[in-house]
């Protein structure tokens, strides 16, 4: 029996399952449902929001037909965070596939690489979720103070929504932080080539996408449901504190590889500089001996070396594409602009 036939007959090992298992079991259950996941999420948002509004209208908390953004977000955010988790899983697979191809790895090992990258230890999942739930309880009390409808429509449902959202958000942030360590290890295992930055760009692109996802989810949660929190000095200060870990998530795994790229660039420039120096010295010796035929040959060599030196000198050692950093930093200005407009321009025009 040939090796090819034997490989076909042998049972294929099941792909490794990522953790936390309970969360991915929920995702698998959703995938088995007879309706698309996006449609299920839309129905949850619509039906949940409708139920909350009907209750608010019936109890006289809202005029009939009035839509309140706070009530809409109570059912939107659990769906939004689960969607963000799956989006990052998909981006991670694409980034690691590009990273593996550029390194020449065999793609059959991609499933194991992806499963390890998107997984979290069980102990970290437990502590992270409980910590997020605790924060969700305090956020619920803040919402009661800031929103006229906070804790007044269906208090149990509102509280559960805050607990679930904060728990999932805490897991998302912790997983991204853990992935910065894993990206650092992946960078350590590659040989730096300043002319082949594909593996570097693949991972830095994912780092940018994960930080952007965290930023946009946090912005959406605050700007839509409780804009007063963001526009208050306390809320603005809290959001500024969030920026530090978000920037660390992007820059930390890239710092060491940036240093290695600079070292590689300096090495190439030094070698080209030595060759240029040697070529110029040979030209001067040929001039003194009046060997003009040799000078013409050396002129081509020096021109090639100089061109190579210029090319290497202009190569960027930042391990990301130019638009990656721009797309990351621009959203950071959103709360700053909103705060300044509300704080200063509003008072200037009597707002």
DASULSUL-V458410 format. One record per backbone hydrogen bond with DSSP energy under -0.5 kcal/mol. NH is the residue of the N-H (numbers start at 1). CO is the residue of the C=O. Records with the same first field share a line. If there is no record, write none. Layout:
NH->CO + CO
//
This chain:
6->2
7->3
8->4
9->5
10->6
24->20
25->21
26->22
27->23
28->24
29->25
30->26
31->27
32->28
33->29 + 30
40->36
41->37
42->38
43->39
44->40
45->41
46->42
47->43
48->44
49->45
50->46
51->47
52->48
53->49
54->50
55->51
56->52
57->53
58->54
59->55
60->57
61->56
62->56
66->63
72->68
73->69
74->70
75->71 + 72
76->72
77->73
79->75
80->76
81->77
82->78
83->79
84->80
85->81
86->82
87->83
88->84
89->85
90->86
91->87
92->88
93->89
94->90
95->91
96->92
97->93
98->94
99->95
100->96
101->97
102->98
103->99
104->100 + 101
105->100
109->106
110->107
113->109
114->110
115->111
116->112
117->113
118->114
119->115
120->19
125->121
126->122
127->123
128->124
129->125
130->126
131->127
132->128
133->129
134->130
135->131
136->132
137->133
138->134
139->135
140->136
141->137
142->138
143->139
144->140
145->141
146->142
147->143
150->147
152->149
153->149
158->154
159->155
160->156
161->157
162->158
163->159
164->160
165->161
166->162
167->163
168->164
169->165
170->166
171->167
172->168
173->169
174->170
175->171
176->172
177->173
178->174
179->175
180->176
181->177
182->178
183->179
184->180
185->181
186->182
187->183
188->184
189->185 + 186
190->187
192->190
196->193
201->197
202->198
203->199
204->200
205->201
206->202
207->203
208->204
209->205
210->206
211->207
212->208
213->209
214->210
215->211
216->212
217->213
218->214
219->215
220->216
221->217
222->218
223->219
224->220
225->220 + 221
226->221 + 222
229->226
230->226
231->227
232->229
236->232
237->233
238->234
239->235
240->236
241->237
242->238
243->239
244->240
245->241
246->242
247->243
248->244
249->245
250->246
251->247
252->248
254->251
255->251 + 252
256->252
258->254
259->255
260->256
261->257
262->258
263->259
264->260
265->261
266->262
267->263
268->264
269->265
270->266
271->267
272->268
273->269
274->270
275->271
276->272
277->273
278->274
279->275
280->276
281->277
282->278
283->279
284->280
285->281
286->282
287->283
288->284
289->285
290->286 + 287
291->286
292->290
295->291
296->292
297->293
298->294
299->295
300->296
301->297
302->298
303->299
304->300
305->301
306->302
307->303
308->304
309->305
310->306
311->307
312->308
313->309
314->310
315->311 + 312
320->318
324->321
325->321
326->322
327->323
328->324
329->325
330->326
331->327
332->329
333->330
334->331
336->332
337->333
338->334
339->335
340->336
341->337
342->338
343->339
344->340
345->340
346->341
348->344
349->345
350->347
351->346
//
